[in-house]
Amino acid sequence: MQNSNRIFYLFVPTLVFIFIFLCIVGYVGVFEDAFISFRYANNLATGQGLVFNTGEYVWGYSNFLWTVLLALGITCGFSIVAFAKYLGVLAALLIIVALFYWLLKRSSNNNFYLAFASSFFLVTSTHFLIASQNGLETVFFTLLIFLGILFLIDAVAAGKNYPWYAVCFLLASMTRPEGPLFMVIAGLIEVFLFIRVRKKITLQRLGLSALIFTGGYVVYILFMYVYYGALLPNAFFVKVDLNSSYQIAGGIKYLCSFCNDIKAIFLFWPLLFILTDRQRVLQNAVLIFFSTAYLLFVIRVGGDFQVYFYRFIIPVMPLLFLLLGNAIIRMCELFQRGCPNFANLICVVIIGCLISINFFAVQSPVTPFFSQTAKRTPIVVENLAFLLRHPGALKSKVSQWFSSESMDIQPMDMVGKVLAEKLEPEASVATGQCGQIPFYLCQRRVLDMIGLMDDEVARQGMSLTYFKKSAVDYCIFFYSEAENYFIPLTLYPELINSDYFRTHYKMEHVFRHRSIFPDRSLYSEKYMLLFKKREKPVSEKKSPYILREHIDICFKNGDFTDLKCNLNGLQRGQFISTNAAVSLTEKKDFTSAGFSPRVGVEGWSGVLPARLDDKHSQISFSVEKFVHEESYQVWSHVKLSAFADYDRVKMSVFATDIRGVRTKVGNARSLHTILSPGYALAAWLPLICRVPVNTAWRVVIEVVAGGRPIYVDKLMLVKDPLWLKSQFEKL
């Protein structure tokens, strides 16, 4: 026993360190849906109550206990984004430690490495790593379920009379609506065991567990009913249709996709060994029963959005890996009987192959947004490979993980932050993106067009009649034209195509978001469209409403903001690359803002062709005298012969003063490259330079091509930061 404890305390820090390191490497940010709970928690912590909109008691979240814990973190002064992330990581670590301890206690001291290796499967699981730090309650719920099942197995095996598992399942039921399912399964197992063995202690434990769970859960449901007037959260009415056969088909597809992405056939084949394991038959049977019942539930409700890294399946992953651990231990026992001299070596080789499959072969569910045929390299593996090539980048990744900023797949937090500054405090906003945007809009009333935070919409759907009644000042719609990410329903066609909407609302601003995988030739462009209610309705127009034309008008008028995000990898980032959103209503004076249409390029004729080869090529032009020292951006429109040249183009800016002194004043910042829509091989490449001038300078741009011909079509010189790319033709 003492030797087992020493092994436990020796290897736990190793598991913890590796897991946290991989979390940092594979961090993709706090997810959009988490911010729904964040807004509820923030209102609770500030005394507004568990509400989304002040004074509106709507059950729009489905994680009561998690939300209360987040509110407690806010009360203690923590950033809610960071607190949710670290709380999830802590829950994940507790699962890993519990799994290691459980397997260690049930394996011989000579085979302790089997317990460590089995726990290491969970440490190196990409989906588990992402789920632990996405801000959602998934892993916290998984912890409660996992502990409950372990308590149940221990109580049955040791004949204990107090059902600690009932307490865990009660807390899980207060965290997720599907929590009671596990208590029902536990009750069925207890009933089966009593019928089979007729032990009085089993019946006593069953009765006590039913009393604990039922009493606590009834109090919880009564409280929610009194508070919200509902027995179920609105997520049930919005997402679940028990009468639809499509949900079952969708659930099967969801589960099959997960099995394919984790290479389940190659990873879990050792489970066949548990069929020969009589020593752990009860434990394995309980684990299989729970896993099967829960996966059937996932199929019945239709699964979930895959971009969330299969969050609905995460609760069974520790159970599956515990089963895998038992199977590996049994496999080793059989090998030790048949070939004792080589048993450990064979097991080590097999475990090494399984861990490699679990870590390297798993596929990321993100990139199908861009291309169904794209290579879906695991995020953790991709980032780790980048770190090995660029060790200095680890510092940036660590600071990113320890920051309180959200790095969602779509940087909607920026849209929310901008609108929070510019929209009137009393404004009401309608949107279907009810995560980050409403969170940053603070106390402004938000109409959830999906219905999670609106009882009538949840049950009846979004209608034009209800929209009129809601007196909305602003509307925010999500719009995408990407082939694999085309979501017209987020525009609510019945609403946006109605005569009422066309005459009462005007497109005020466009937030354009571009996601780029330069090394994979993947590119996606999406829009957040801001509509504002007119002061006076305009006359009805009989012509068809063409959304794209109104978007183009906003770009032409400069009423747009560009957001850019390099998805995945250490280079992913997000920023507002134009401050056009500083004023959403006032027209801009481009000339006074510093935009200079006359850049003084030699031989300027609107287009400046410069064919570049693998040698240095120069483009030079004179810069007029500036009033004071200032930062400027030189933007050149570069057409690449191949997308692979994206990272090969290097540009530098040199300035020569009247004395002939040549100084390097700027470099290309390829990370900020904005691809032009519709032109897969074209890009605006910015050169940031700071030129302290009191007299005329001569600026020379040197471009180094990557071996293929490259064309520089245009050059524009603008003052930073007030520049507007809408001035560039066809952008």
N, C-alpha and C positions, 0 to 999 in steps of 0.2 A: 504493500500500500504506500509506504514512504517513497519507494523508488518510483512508483507511478506519479506521486505528487511532484517529485523533483522533475520528472520529465514534463509534466504539465506546466510548471512554472518556468521551465527552460524554453519551451517551444511556443508558448502563447505570445510572448513579445515578438517572436519572429513572424508569426501569422499576422499580428496586429500591424507591424511595420510594413510588411509586404502589401497588405490590403490597403493601408492608407496611401502608400506610394503609388499603387495602381489606380486608386481613386483620383489622385492628383493628375496622373498621366492621362486618364481617360475621362476627365471631367468635361461634360457637355452642357452643364448649366441646370438651373432650376426651371422646371417645365411650366408651361402656360397655365395648366389647370390648377397648379398649386396656389396661384395667386387668388383664386376664389376663396379658399380657406384663409389666406392671408388677410383679405379685406374683412371677413367675418371676425377673425382674431383681433385685428387692429381695432375694430369697432367695440369689441368686448373689452379690450384692455383700456380703451378711452372712455368707458362708461356708457356707450351707445347701445349696448346689448349685443346678443348674437344675431346681428342683422346685416344684410348686404347694403340696403338703403335705410337711412335713419327713419324709424317709425314704421317700417314695413316688415312684419314678422313672417318671413318666408323661409322654408327649410330648403335652402338651395345648395347645401354642402352635404356630403355623405360620410363625414369623418369627425363626429362630435368630439371624441376624446382627444384626437390629434389637434383639432382646432383649439380646444381649451389649453392644451400644453403649449401651443404657439402663443396664445394670449398671455400665458404665464411668462414665457420668454420675453415678450415685449414689455411686460410690467417690470421685469428685472433689468431692462435697459439694453437687451440684445437687438441686433438687426434681425428682422424676421427672416430674411432670405438666408443669412448665414446660420441662424439658429435652426431652421428647418433642415438645412443641408447637414449640419453636424449631428443633429438629433437622429437623422436617418442613418448616418455612418455609425453612430454609437449603437443603434439597434442592430445593424448588420454585424458589427464586431461581437456583440453578445450572442448572436446566432452562431457565428463561427466558433467562438469559445465553447458554447454549450455543445455543439456538434463534436468538437475535438474531445472534450471531457467525457462525453457519453461513450464514444468509441474507445477511448483510452481505457476506461474502467472495464470494458468488456473484451479487451484483447490482452494477450499475454505480454509480459514486459519485453520479451525478445522481439515482438512484432509491433512495437509502439509506432514504428514508422508507417504502418498501415493506417493508424488513426490520424497521423499527421497528414499523410497523402490524401486521405478521404476528405479531410477538412480543406485541404488545398484546392480541391475541385471548386468549392464555393468561393474561395479567395480569387481564383482566376476566371470566374464566370463573368463575361462581359455584361450580360443582362443584369446580373445581380449587382455588379459594380455601379452601373448607371442608375439602377433603381434605388440604391442606397443613398444617393445624393441629389435626387431630382426634386426634392422638396415635397413630395407626396407622402401619404401615410402608408404606402405599400409595404415597406420593410418593417415598420413598427407593427403593423398588423400581422406580418409574417412571424415576427418575434413572439407575439402573444400566442399565435396558433401553434408554433413549433414547441414552445415551452409547455403549452397545454397538452399536446400529444405526448411529450416525454413524461409529464407528470402522470398521465393516464396509464402509459405502459408501465411506469415504475410502480404505481399504485396497484395495478392488477398483478404484476409479477411478485411484488413483496407483500401483498395482502394488506395494504394500508387502508385505514378507514376514512381519512379525511381527503376529500376530492379537490386538491388544489387546481386540477384541470378546469373545474367549473368556474373558478375565479378568473383564470386566464381567458376562457371562452366568453365569459361575461364582459370582460374588458375589451376583447376583440369585437364583440357584438356592438359595443358602444363606439368602436372605431370604424367598422365597416358594416353595411346592412346584411352582408352574407355571413356574418359571424355566427348567428344561431344555427346555421347548417352544421357546423362542427360540433356543437353541443348535441344536436340530434343524432349525429353519427356516434358520438361517445355514448349516448344513452342506449342506442341499438347494440353497441358492442357489450355494454354492461348487461343488458337483458339477455343477449346470446350466451354470455359466460355464466350467468345465473342459471339459465335453463340447462346448461351443459354440466356444470359442476355442483350446483345447488349449495353454494356457500352463503351463509348468512351475512358475512361481511360485505359481499358483493351487493346484496340487496340494500344493506344499510348505506353503503357508499353511493349507490344509485339514488336513493331517496334524499340523502343530504345534498347531493349535487343538483338534483332537480329543485330542491328548495332554495339553494343559494342562487342558482341561475335564474329561475323563474321569478323569485322575489325581486332580485336586482334589476332584471330586464323589464319587468312590469312597471317598476318605479321609473325607469329611464323612458320607456315609451309613453307613459302617462305625462311625464314632464314635457316631452316633445309635443305631445298632442295639445296640452294646455298652452304651451308657448307658441306653437305654430298652427295648431288646428289641423294637423295631419299625422297619419300613422307611418307614412313612408316619405323619404325625401323626394324632391321633384325629379331627381336623376332617374328614378324608377319609371316615372311616367314618360319621360323624354326618350330614354334609351331602350326600354324593354317593352316588347310587344309579344305577350305570351301566345297570341293567336296567329303569329306569323311563322310560317315554315322557313322563311328566308333567314331568320335568326339562327336556326339550328344549322343551316347550310353555312352561314357565315362563321358560326362557332367552330364547326368542323374544319373549315378552311384556316381559321385562326390557329387552331391546335396543330394542324398539319404543317403550316408554315413555320411554327415554332420548332417542331421536331426536325424539319428540314434545315432550319438555320443553325441549330446546335449540333447537327449531325447525330441525332439521337440513336440511330441504328449502330453506329460505330462507337458511341460513347457508353451506351447502357447495355451492351451485350453481356457483360459479366453478371447481370441480374439473373441469368439462367441458373447460376450457382446457388441461389437462395432456395431453389426447389429441392436441393439435397440437404438443406440446413434444418435439422430437427431441433437444434439447441435454441435457435432464435425464431422459431416458427410463429410464436405469438406476436413478437415485436414486428416481424416482417408482414404478417397478416394485417395488423393494425395500420401500418404505414401504407400498405397497398389499398386498404379499404378507404382510408381518408383521401389518398391521392386520387383514386378513381372517382369517388363521389364528388370531389371538388371539380375535377376536370369535366365531368358530366354537367355540372352546374355552369361552368364557363361556356360549354357548347350550347347549353339551353338559352343563355342570355345573349348569345351572338358574338362572344369575344369582345375585342376592343380595337382601338386604333393602334396599328403596329408600331408607329413611330415612338410610342411610349415604352418600347423595349419589352413588350409582352408583360405588362405590369399585372395582368390578371392571373398569369401563370407563376409569377414570382413566389406566392405563398406555398406552392408545392415543391419548389426547387430544393429547399433543405431536406424535405422528406425523401425526394428522389436521390439526393446525394448520400443521405443516411442509408438508404437501401443499397446504394452502390458500395458504400463503405462496408456494410455487412456482407455483401456479395464478395468483395475483394478479400475480406478476412476469411470467409469460407473457402474461397479459391486457394488461398495460401495454405490453409489447413490440409486441403486435399493434396496439394503439391508436396507438402512436407511428409505426407504418408507415402506417396508414390515415389518421389525422388528427393529425399531430404537434403542431399548435397547441393542441389541446384535450385531448390524451391525459392529461396529469397531472391536469387538472381533473376529467375523467371518472373517473379512478381514485380520486381523493381522495373524490369523492361516493360511489362504490360502496363503498369501504373504510369510510367513515363510517357508511353504512347497515348494513353487516355488523357493525361493532363495536357499533352501537346494538342490533341484534338479539341479539347475543351477551351484552350486558350487561343490557338492559331486558326482553327478551321471554322469557328463560329462566324456567322455572317451578320453584318449590321443591317437593321431594318430601315435605315434612314435614306440611303441613296435611291431606292425605287421612286422617290418623289421626282427624280430627275430622269432616270432611265431604268427600265426594267432589266436591261442587260448589263448594267454597270457592275463593275467589280466591287463587291461589298466587303472590303477588308475590315476586320474588327477595329474599332476606334482605338482601343487600348494598344493593340499591336502596332497600328500605324503610328501613333504618337510615340510609342517606345522606340520604334525604329528611327524616327526623326531625332529623338533625344540622343541616340547612340551616334548619329552623324553630327549633331550640333549640341554638345553637352551644355553649352552656355545658355541654351534656351530653357533649361530646367528652372532657372530663377524666375523667369516670366510665368511659367506654368504654376509654380508654387504660389506666387503673389496673386495669380488669377484665382486659385482655389481658396485662398484665405481672404479674398475680398468679399464684400457684401453685395456685389453687383450680380444681376441675373444675366446669364448668357444663354438665352433660349435659342432654339433653332430659328425662330423668327424674332428679331429684336423689337417686339412690340412695346417693350418697356420704354424705348425712346419715344415712340409715338405718344404713349401715355404721359411721359414727363413733359414733352413739348405742349401737349394739349392742356395739361394741368396748369401751365403758366399762362396760356393764352385764352382759354375759355372762361367765360364769366362764372363766378362762384355759384350763382343760382341756376346755371344752365342745366338742362336735362339732356342726356345723351342716350341714344339707342344704338346697340351694337350686338353682334353675335360673338364677338371676341371678348368674353367676360372674365378674362384673367388679369393680365398685366395692365391693360388700359384702364379699367375701372379702379384697380388698386391705386394707381397714381392719380386718378381723378378725385381721390379723397371723398369728401362729403357730397359731391355732386350726385344727383339722382341718375341712376343708370337703368335703362330698360333692357333687360336681357331678351333678345329676340329669339334665342333658342328655348328659353323657358325655365332654365334651372333656378333662376331667381325671380320667377314670376308665375304664380299659381295658375292664372288664366291661360297664359301661353303654353305652360306645361301640359295642360289638359286639352285645350282647344286648338293650339297652334297659333302662329302669328297671323293675324288678319288685318286687313286695311282698316276695318271698323275700329279695332282695338288700338291700332296705331294712331288714328285720328284722336281717339279719346285720351290718349296718353300725353298729348301736348308736348311733343319732342322738339327740342331746339336744334339738336345736331344728330346726324346719323353717321355711323362709321361702318363701311362695308369692306369685306375682304374679297379681293378679286385676283384670280390667277388665270393666265392663258397657257401655262405649261401643260404639255401633253399628258404627263403623268400626275399632274397636280391641279387639274382643272376642276374648280369647285363653284359652279354657277349658283348652287343653292344658297351660298352665303350672301348672295345679292338679293335674295327674296324676290324673285321675278314678279310675283303678284303685286308686290308693293312698289318696286322701282319702276315697273312698266305702267303703273296706274296713272290716270290723268291727274289725280289729286297730288301725287308725289311730284310729277313733272311741273306742275304749276305752283307748288308751294315750297319746293326745295331746289337749291342750286348747288352744284358741285363746287366746293370752296377751295379744296386743297387735295393734293395727291401725295401720298408717301410711297415712294417706290423702293422696294427691297430686292436686292440682288444677292443671290447665293452662288458661290463660284467654287468649283473643283477644277482648278487649272490643269493639274496633272492628270485628270481623268476626262478632260474635255466635256465636263458637265457644267451646265449653267441654267439658272432658273430666275425668273423675274415675276414678282408678285406686287400687288398694290393694296394699300389701305386708302380707301376713298372717303373723304370727309365732305358731307353735305350739310348745308346750313339752311335753316328755314328763312324764307324771304320775308321782308317786312310787309310787302304787299304781293299777293298772288299775281302771276303773269297770265296773259291770255292763253287759252288752251291751244296747243299746236297739234295738228292732225298728222304731221309727218312722223314716221317711226322714230322711236327714241334709240339712238345708237350710242351706247355707252363709250365706246372707244373714241368717238369724236369729241365728247366732253372731256375725256382724259387728255387728249391732244391739245385742246384749248387751254387747259390748266398748264400744260408744259409750255405752250406758246406764251402765255401771260406770266410765266415765272412762278406760278402758284404750285410749287412742288418741292418736295424734300427728298433727297436721295439717301437711302440707307444701304449699307453694304455689309455683307457678312461672309467671311470665308468659312464655310461649314467644315467642321472636322479638322483635325490636325492642330499643331501648335500655332499656325498662322491664322486660325479663325479669330475673328474680331468683329466688332460692330461699332459704328459711329455715324453721326449725322454729317454727311459730307457736303452739305450746303446749308446755310442758315436762312433759306427762303422761308422757313416756318417761323422765323422771329416775329413776323407780322402776318397773320392769316387773312387780314382784310385790307390792309393798306397796299396800294400799288407801290412798286419800287422804282426808284430813279437809278437805273443801272449805271449811268455815267457818273453821277455824284457818289455812287457806292464804290467807285474805283475801277469799274470795268473800262478798259481802254480798247476800243475797236481798232485803233490805229497803232499797231505794234512796230511799225517801221521795219518790216522784214524786207530785205533786199530782193528785188524782183517780185515783190508781192503781187499776186494776181488772183487772190482768193484761194488758190491751191498751190502748195509748195511740194512738188514731187521730188523725192530724193531716193534714188535706188541705192540700197545699201548691200554690200556683200560682207564677207567675213573680215574685212578690214575696217579700220576706223573711218567713219564718214562724218563730216562736219556740216552743220547748218548754222550760219551766222546772221545776226541782224543787230541793228543799232537800237539802243534804248534811249528814249528821250530823257531829259533831266527831270528828276523827281523832286518833290518839295522837301521831303525829309526821309530819314532812314526808315525803311519799311520792308516787310516780307512780301514777296511776290510769288506767284505760281505761273510757271510756263507749262501750258498744256499742249501736247502734241498728239494728233490723231494718227495712230500707228496701225497699219494693216499688216498682219502677220501672215506669212505664207503657210504656216502650220500652227495649230494650237500649241504644239509642244514647245514653240519658241517663246511662250508666255514668260517663262522664268529666265530666258536667255538674254533678253534685251536689256542692255545696260546703257543708261544715258547719264551724262554729266554736264553741268553748266559751268562755264568759265567766263570770267569778266576781265576785260583789259581796260585799264584807265588811260588817261591821256599821256602818261609817262611811259606806257608800254608794259607796265607791270601786269602779269597775267595771274589771276587768282581763281581758285576753284571755289565757287560759291553755292553749289547745290548738287544733289544727286537724285537719280530717279528713285521713286518710292513705289516699287512694283506692287507692294502689298495693298496699295490704294488704287490700283488699276480698276477702272469702271468699264465693263464691257458694253459696247453699244448694242441695243436691242435689234434683233434681226440680222446682225452681222457677226457670225460666229467667230470670225478671225479678225475682228477689228476691236481696238481698245483706245481709250483716252489714257495716255500715260502721263501722270503729273510729275513735274520736276519742281521741288520746293527749293527756293533759293532766297537768300537774304543779301541784298545788294545795298550797302551804305554808299549812296552817291550824292555828291553835290555838283557833279558835272557829268558830261556825257560818258557813258561806258559802251563798250562793245561786248555783246554777249555771244559766246560760241557754244553751241550744243553739240556734243560729240555722242554719237550713237555707235555702239558695238553690237553687231548682229551676231546671231548664234550659228551662222553657217549657211543660212538660207536668205534669199532676198527679202527685204522688208521695205515697205514704203511709208514715208512720213508725208501725210497728205496736207495737214494744216498745223499751224502754230498759233496759239492765242496766249496773250499775256494778260493776266488779271491780278488784281491786288487781293491778298489774303487778309481776312477771311471772307470778305463780302464778294463772292463771285457766284455766278449763276450759269450752270451749264446749259440752261435753256437758250442761251445766246448762241450756242454752237448749232450749226445746221444739222438737222436730221438726227439729233441725239434724243 
